[in-house]
């Protein structure tokens, strides 16, 4: 069965003060838990600042990757450099899935791991078994990555809420204790609709290529 695997680590983790380390971990856990209504998800941290996520429905792997980055930024305390992560999304078969993610194996793990090893200065990368898919998604991913990297905490909070809890904007604004005008400002400046369109494009490619 085709699944998604996200391999990641925290950006500049050594600069995160000790008193905030648990808050960072909690932010990742909360994001994973709030993603479960979309798809079954497994999450595991290792080596202190590295982690992997297994996404049962691969079409949601990118949305969850973006949500993880948004959650980290949104939960960054005032006066701290915004938290972020480098994430490599791999799509493919999983031949062996154990209780511990790090001992699991398969195409999705290898593609995710290889993409992460070559991520360089990027913070988002996608790798699949389909060369044409990879070509189609690569350029738009570079644009999206640059946009996500530039988000403020408030922009990230607005996009996160909109991605995982799609509702009317007035209802989302109330949940975030924002005026509707303030919500719309951060949504627009974050290019939120473009991010949703990017996720939808990824999902359409998954649907197309997984049937081949």
N, C-alpha and C positions, 0 to 999 in steps of 0.2 A: 504494500500500500504506500502511495506517495504521501509524504508528510513534509513539514517544514522544520528546520533546525536553525536557531539563532545562536551564534557564538559571539560573545561580547566581553568587553572589559571596561572599567571605569576610566575616563580620561583624567590624567593627572591625579590619580588616587592618592599618591603620597602627600599631596597638598591639602587633602581633606582632613580637618582637625579630628582628633580622636573622639571628641564628644559628639561629632556628627556622623560617625561611621554607622551606628545602628540606624539612624534616620535614613541614610542612603539605602541600606539593605531593606528596611521596611518599605521604602518607596517602591523598590523593585517587586517585592512580594505583593504589595497592594495592587500594583498594575497587573500582575499575573492573575491574581484572584478576580479582579474586575474584568478580565478578559474571558473568563470561563464561560459566561453566557454565550459568547461567540463560538467557542470551540474548546474541547478538552486541551489543557495545557499542563506540561510538567516543567518545573524550574529547579535548577541546582546551581549553587555557587561553589567555586573551588579556588584555591590559591589566593584567597583573600579578596581579590578585586575582579576575578573573572567569573563568568557564568554561562550557562547554556539553557536554552528553552526549546522544548519539543512541542510543536503545534500540530495537533492531529489533522486539522483541516488546513492544507497548505495555502489556500487562498487568503487566509487571515494572517499569515506569517508577517507580511510587510506592515499591516496595520498595527500588529502587536509590537513590532520593532520600533515603529514611530512613536507609539504610545509609551514605550519604555523610556525613550529619550525625552519625550515631553514631560513625563512624570518626574524624572530626575530634575529637570530644569524647574518645574513648577514647585517642587518641594525644597529648593535651595533656600537656606535662610538669608535674610537681608544681610548685606555687606559681605557675603561670600561670593567667590567666583562661581558662576553657574555650573552646576554639575552636568555631566554629559557622559555618553558612552560611545564606544566604537562597536558597531554591530555588523556582522556578516550573516546574511540570510541564505541558507542552502535549501534547495527543493529537490527531493528525490526519494527513492525507496529507502526503507530502513529494514535491514536484514536481521538485526538482533537488537531487541529493546529490553534492557534489564531494568530492575528497580532503580539502579543508579544510572543517571544519564551518562556520566563520564565513562562507563564501561559498555555502553551501547555502541552499535556500529551500523554502518550502511552508507549508501550513496549520499544521502542528505547530510550526514555528519562529515563525510569527507569533503564534499563541496563547500559546506559552511566553514570547515576548518581551513581549507586551502584558501578560500576567499579572505578569511580573517588574517591568515599569515601574510597576505599580499595587499592588505588594505591601505598600507602607507599612511598618508596624511588624511585620507578620507575617514568619515565616520559612519558611512552606510554603504554596503556592498551587497549585491545579489548574484547568486550563481545557481544555475539549473543545468540539467542534462541536455538542454536544447540550445544549440549555438545561436539559432535565429532569435530565440527568446532573449538570450543574454545580450545580443546586439540591439534588439528593440528597446530593452529596458535600461541599458547602460547610461546613455546620455541624459535621459530624464531623471535618473537616479542621482546623477552628479548635480543637477540643478536643485532637486529636492533636498539633497544632503546639505548643500550650501545654505538653502533657505532655513532648514531646521536648525542648523548650527547658529544662525543669527537670531533665533527667537529669544525674547525676553521671558522672564518667569510668568508674567501675566498672559502673554501670547501663548505660551506652552500650556498653561492651565486651561485656557479657552479651547484650544484645539483638542487637548486630551479629553475634556468633558464632551465635546461635540462628536468625537470619534467613537467613544465607548458608550455614551449615553445619548444617542440621537433623539432630540426632542425639539420643540419650538424654541427659537432663540430666547424668547422672553422667559421661558421656564428655565433654560440653562443659566440665564443671567441671574435669576432669583436664587438658584442653587449656589452660585458663586458669589452671591452678595454684591452684584454689580448692577448698575443701571443698564437698561437695554442699549443705550447709546454707547456706553463704555465697552460693553461686550462686543457690539458691532465694530467698534474702532479696533479693538485688539484682534478680532477675527479677520477683519479686512487687512490689517497691517501684517498679520502672520501669513497671509495668502491661504487661509484655511480651506477655501473651496478648491484651490489648485491642489492642495494636499489630498483632499478627498477624491478629486479626479484622478490623481496619480495612483492612489490605492485602487480605485475602480479599474484603471487601465491594467494594473498588475493582475487583478482578479480575472479580467477578461483574457489575458494571456495564459494564465493558469488553466482556465476552462478550455481554451483552444488547444494548447499543447498537451495537456494531460489526456486528451482523447486520441492523440495520434498513435 
